Amino acid sequence: MFQSRKPYNSCIMENLAVIITVDGDLRPCTPANGSDFKLEEAQKIVGGYIESVYLDDDTIMIVNENGKFEQPLNTVATLVAIKKGAISQGDYISGDVIVCDTTMLR
C-alpha cells in the first residue's frame, strides 16, 4: 500500500514537491517551469479547484477543494495533515495532493 523512495520532508528540503496519491504512493516532482506550480498545473494534479492546507509556516498541502465530494479517501495525506495539526481527528483528505513549500504555488 505505501511506497516511498524518500520521505516527503526530504523532498521538500531539496525544493521538490511530493504528490501523495490515494494509493499511498509518494511521487517526488518538480513544477513544469522548475520553480513553482501555476494554477492550472496544480488543478490538473489534484483534479479540480485547489485549496491550500497549511502543514506549517513553510509547507502546504494542495488539495482538491471539492475532493471530499468527488474523490476517494487519501489515507496517507490524512495522516500527515493530522500529525501536523492541520486538520482535526475525524476530518480527512480526499484525492491526490501536492505537498510543497509555500513559495512553490503561484
MARKOLRO-694022 format. One record per residue: x, y, z of N, C-alpha, C in turn; residue number from 1. Coordinates in Angstrom, 1 decimal, padded with zeros to 4 digits. Layout:
PT     nu     nv     nw    cau    cav    caw     cu     cv     cw   i
PT      X      Y      Z      X      Y      Z      X      Y      Z NUM
...
***
This chain:
PT     nu     nv     nw    cau    cav    caw     cu     cv     cw   i
PT  000.8 -001.2  000.0  000.0  000.0  000.0  000.9  001.3  000.0   1
PT  001.9  001.3  000.8  002.6  002.6  001.0  004.0  002.4  000.4   2
PT  004.3  003.1 -000.7  005.6  003.0 -001.4  006.2  004.4 -001.4   3
PT  007.5  004.4 -001.0  008.2  005.7 -000.9  009.7  005.5 -001.1   4
PT  010.2  006.3 -002.0  011.7  006.3 -002.1  012.3  007.2 -001.2   5
PT  011.6  008.3 -000.8  012.1  009.3  000.1  010.9  009.7  001.0   6
PT  011.2  010.1  002.2  010.1  010.7  003.0  009.8  012.0  002.4   7
PT  008.5  012.5  002.5  008.1  013.7  001.9  009.0  014.9  002.4   8
PT  009.4  014.9  003.7  010.2  016.0  004.2  011.6  016.1  003.4   9
PT  012.2  015.0  003.0  013.4  015.1  002.3  013.3  015.8  001.0  10
PT  012.2  015.5  000.3  011.9  016.1 -001.0  011.7  017.6 -000.8  11
PT  010.9  018.0  000.2  010.7  019.4  000.4  012.0  020.2  000.7  12
PT  012.9  019.6  001.4  014.1  020.2  001.7  015.0  020.4  000.4  13
PT  014.8  019.5 -000.5  015.5  019.7 -001.8  014.8  020.6 -002.8  14
PT  013.8  021.3 -002.3  013.0  022.2 -003.1  012.2  021.4 -004.2  15
PT  011.8  020.2 -003.9  010.9  019.4 -004.7  009.6  019.4 -004.1  16
PT  008.6  019.0 -004.8  007.3  018.8 -004.2  007.1  017.3 -004.2  17
PT  006.0  016.8 -003.5  005.7  015.4 -003.4  004.2  015.3 -003.7  18
PT  003.8  014.4 -004.6  002.4  014.1 -004.9  002.2  012.9 -004.0  19
PT  001.1  013.0 -003.2  000.7  011.8 -002.4 -000.6  011.3 -003.0  20
PT -000.6  010.1 -003.6 -001.7  009.6 -004.3 -002.7  008.9 -003.3  21
PT -003.9  008.7 -003.8 -004.9  007.9 -003.0 -004.4  006.5 -002.7  22
PT -003.5  006.0 -003.5 -003.0  004.6 -003.3 -001.9  004.6 -002.3  23
PT -001.5  005.8 -001.8 -000.4  005.8 -000.8  001.0  006.0 -001.4  24
PT  001.1  006.2 -002.7  002.4  006.3 -003.4  002.8  007.8 -003.2  25
PT  004.1  007.9 -002.9  004.7  009.3 -002.8  005.6  009.5 -004.1  26
PT  005.3  010.5 -004.8  006.0  010.8 -006.1  006.6  012.1 -006.0  27
PT  008.0  012.2 -005.8  008.7  013.5 -005.9  008.4  014.1 -007.3  28
PT  008.2  015.4 -007.4  008.0  016.0 -008.6  008.5  017.5 -008.6  29
PT  008.7  018.0 -009.7  009.1  019.4 -009.8  008.0  020.1 -010.7  30
PT  007.8  021.4 -010.5  006.8  022.1 -011.4  007.4  022.1 -012.8  31
PT  006.5  022.3 -013.8  006.9  022.3 -015.2  007.9  023.3 -015.5  32
PT  007.8  024.5 -014.8  008.8  025.6 -015.1  010.0  025.5 -014.2  33
PT  010.1  024.5 -013.3  011.2  024.2 -012.5  011.2  025.0 -011.1  34
PT  010.3  025.9 -010.9  010.3  026.7 -009.7  009.0  026.7 -008.9  35
PT  007.9  026.8 -009.6  006.6  026.9 -008.9  005.4  026.4 -009.8  36
PT  004.4  025.9 -009.1  003.2  025.4 -009.8  002.3  026.6 -010.2  37
PT  001.9  026.6 -011.4  000.9  027.6 -011.8 -000.4  026.9 -011.5  38
PT -001.4  027.8 -011.4 -002.8  027.3 -011.0 -003.3  026.1 -011.8  39
PT -003.2  026.2 -013.1 -003.7  025.2 -014.0 -002.9  023.9 -013.8  40
PT -001.6  023.9 -013.5 -000.8  022.7 -013.3 -001.3  022.1 -012.0  41
PT -001.4  022.8 -010.9 -001.9  022.3 -009.7 -003.3  021.7 -009.8  42
PT -004.2  022.4 -010.5 -005.5  021.9 -010.7 -005.5  020.5 -011.4  43
PT -004.7  020.4 -012.4 -004.6  019.1 -013.1 -004.2  018.0 -012.2  44
PT -003.2  018.2 -011.4 -002.7  017.2 -010.5 -003.7  016.8 -009.5  45
PT -004.5  017.7 -008.9 -005.4  017.4 -007.8 -006.8  017.1 -008.4  46
PT -007.0  017.4 -009.7 -008.3  017.0 -010.3 -009.4  018.0 -010.1  47
PT -009.1  019.3 -009.9 -010.1  020.3 -009.8 -009.6  021.6 -009.1  48
PT -010.6  022.4 -008.6 -010.2  023.6 -008.0 -009.3  023.3 -006.7  49
PT -008.4  024.2 -006.4 -007.4  023.9 -005.4 -007.8  024.6 -004.1  50
PT -007.3  024.0 -003.0 -007.4  024.6 -001.7 -006.0  024.3 -001.0  51
PT -005.4  025.3 -000.3 -004.2  025.1  000.4 -004.5  024.8  001.9  52
PT -003.9  023.7  002.4 -003.9  023.3  003.8 -002.5  023.5  004.3  53
PT -002.4  024.4  005.3 -001.0  024.7  005.8 -000.6  023.7  006.8  54
PT  000.5  023.0  006.5  001.1  022.0  007.4  001.9  022.6  008.5  55
PT  002.6  023.7  008.1  003.4  024.6  009.0  003.6  025.9  008.2  56
PT  004.5  026.7  008.8  004.7  028.1  008.2  005.2  028.0  006.8  57
PT  006.0  026.9  006.5  006.7  026.9  005.2  006.1  025.8  004.2  58
PT  005.2  025.0  004.7  004.8  023.8  003.9  003.3  023.8  003.8  59
PT  002.8  023.6  002.5  001.4  023.4  002.3  001.1  022.1  001.6  60
PT -000.2  021.7  001.8 -000.7  020.5  001.1 -001.8  021.1  000.2  61
PT -001.6  021.0 -001.1 -002.6  021.4 -002.1 -003.6  020.3 -002.3  62
PT -004.8  020.6 -002.0 -005.9  019.6 -002.2 -006.9  020.0 -003.1  63
PT -007.8  019.1 -003.6 -009.0  019.5 -004.4 -010.0  020.0 -003.4  64
PT -010.4  021.2 -003.7 -011.4  021.9 -002.9 -012.7  021.1 -002.6  65
PT -013.1  020.4 -003.6 -014.3  019.6 -003.5 -014.0  018.1 -003.4  66
PT -012.8  017.7 -003.1 -012.4  016.3 -003.1 -013.2  015.4 -002.2  67
PT -013.7  015.9 -001.1 -014.5  015.1 -000.2 -015.8  014.6 -000.9  68
PT -016.2  015.4 -001.8 -017.5  015.0 -002.5 -017.3  014.2 -003.8  69
PT -016.0  014.2 -004.3 -015.8  013.7 -005.6 -014.7  012.6 -005.7  70
PT -013.8  012.5 -004.7 -012.7  011.6 -004.8 -012.6  010.7 -003.6  71
PT -011.8  009.6 -003.7 -011.7  008.7 -002.6 -010.7  009.2 -001.5  72
PT -010.9  008.7 -000.4 -010.1  009.0  000.8 -008.6  008.8  000.5  73
PT -007.8  009.8  000.9 -006.3  009.7  000.8 -005.8  009.5  002.3  74
PT -005.6  008.2  002.6 -005.2  007.9  004.0 -003.9  008.5  004.4  75
PT -002.9  008.4  003.5 -001.5  008.9  003.9 -001.6  010.4  004.0  76
PT -002.2  011.1  003.1 -002.3  012.6  003.2 -003.1  013.0  004.5  77
PT -004.1  012.2  004.8 -004.9  012.5  006.0 -004.0  012.3  007.3  78
PT -003.3  011.3  007.3 -002.4  011.1  008.5 -001.3  012.2  008.6  79
PT -000.8  012.6  007.5  000.2  013.7  007.5 -000.5  015.0  008.1  80
PT -001.6  015.3  007.5 -002.3  016.5  007.9 -002.7  016.5  009.4  81
PT -003.2  015.3  009.9 -003.5  015.2  011.3 -002.2  015.3  012.2  82
PT -001.2  014.6  011.8  000.1  014.7  012.6  000.6  016.1  012.7  83
PT  000.5  016.9  011.6  001.0  018.3  011.6  000.0  019.2  012.2  84
PT -001.2  018.8  012.6 -002.2  019.6  013.3 -002.9  020.5  012.3  85
PT -002.9  020.1  011.0 -003.5  021.0  010.0 -005.0  020.7  009.9  86
PT -005.4  019.5  010.3 -006.8  019.1  010.4 -007.1  018.3  011.7  87
PT -008.3  018.3  012.1 -008.6  017.6  013.4 -008.8  016.1  013.2  88
PT -008.7  015.4  014.3 -009.1  014.0  014.3 -010.5  013.9  013.8  89
PT -010.8  013.0  012.9 -012.2  012.8  012.4 -012.3  013.5  011.1  90
PT -011.5  014.4  010.7 -011.5  015.1  009.4 -010.7  014.2  008.5  91
PT -010.7  014.5  007.2 -009.9  013.7  006.3 -009.6  014.5  005.0  92
PT -008.7  013.9  004.2 -008.3  014.5  002.9 -008.6  013.4  001.9  93
PT -009.1  013.9  000.8 -009.5  013.0 -000.3 -008.8  013.4 -001.6  94
PT -008.5  012.5 -002.4 -007.9  012.7 -003.7 -006.4  012.8 -003.6  95
PT -005.7  012.9 -004.8 -004.3  013.1 -004.9 -004.0  014.5 -004.4  96
PT -002.9  014.7 -003.7 -002.5  016.0 -003.2 -001.0  016.3 -003.5  97
PT -000.7  017.6 -003.4  000.7  018.0 -003.6  001.2  018.6 -002.3  98
PT  002.3  018.2 -001.8  002.9  018.8 -000.6  004.2  019.5 -001.1  99
PT  004.2  020.8 -000.8  005.4  021.6 -001.2  005.6  022.8 -000.3 100
PT  006.7  023.5 -000.6  007.0  024.7  000.1  005.9  025.8 -000.3 101
PT  005.6  026.7  000.6  004.6  027.7  000.3  005.0  028.6 -000.9 102
PT  006.2  028.7 -001.2  006.7  029.5 -002.3  006.5  028.8 -003.7 103
PT  006.1  027.6 -003.6  006.0  026.8 -004.9  004.6  026.9 -005.5 104
PT  003.7  027.7 -005.0  002.4  027.8 -005.6  002.2  029.3 -005.9 105
PT  002.0  029.5 -007.2  001.8  030.9 -007.7  000.5  031.0 -008.4 106
***
